[in-house]
Amino acid sequence: MVRNADGSSLRPGCHILSEEDRARIAGAIGQAEAATAGEIVVVIETDPCEETDATIALVAAGFIAIFSAGPLFYTSLAPHWIVVIQAAVFAGLAALAASSRVRRALRIDRLPSRAAHDAALRTFEELKLERTRERTAVLIHVAVADRHVEVIADEGVHEAVAPESWRDAVRDIVSAAGQDRLVDGIVAAVGRCGAALADVLPPEPGLGDELPNEPVIR
């Protein structure tokens, strides 16, 4: 599958959608798709995407705690104190691994973005967005916990639409989310994607709406 992708990082301040918010996004998608044969899907991830990275960090913390016992055996500490120190080392390292603030301070903040990118690709496949008749699906993937936005377009779209259109859509969301207006940003991004699609993929009689307009929240 050939797709175009563009992504960027969100700032904090995002919130979970209300029913009114969902209706706004669904309405924006319906309006945008009325002028094009393209299909737009919005997915909002509320859980962190970097589970694999966190698991690796925890495993590493466990190994460090185990091997920390080596030097301690050469001291006069009683065995139970060595175990206590190992547990403290593991607890401290596990807390660091779980802290997104510490990860950013250590300049490994690129990991969540990479994990969110992988999550966006999986989402495209899980929702079977490639099954549109003309391969014209566009996914707007918003990973709230990871503060990452990505737009992925299927092969029937990405060659026809300039990459700048997707970048501008991402910036719409990032800018609005920084002002705690996530839904406004998503609505604006949907409109921008719809306008870009309308320029190159006019409506096809009888094609119908192939994908749901309701945003997917998970």
Secondary structure, DSSP 8 states (H G I E B T S, - for coil): ---EEEEEE--S------HHHHHHHHHHHHHHHTT-S-EEEEEEE-S-S-HHHHHHHHHHHHHHHHHTHHHHTTSS--HHHHHHHHHHHHHHHHHHHH-HHHHHHTT-THHHHHHHHHHHHHHHHHTTGGGSTTS-EEEEEEETTTTEEEEEE-HHHHTTS-HHHHHHHHHHHHHHHTTT-HHHHHHHHHHHHHHHHHHHS---TT----S--S-EE-
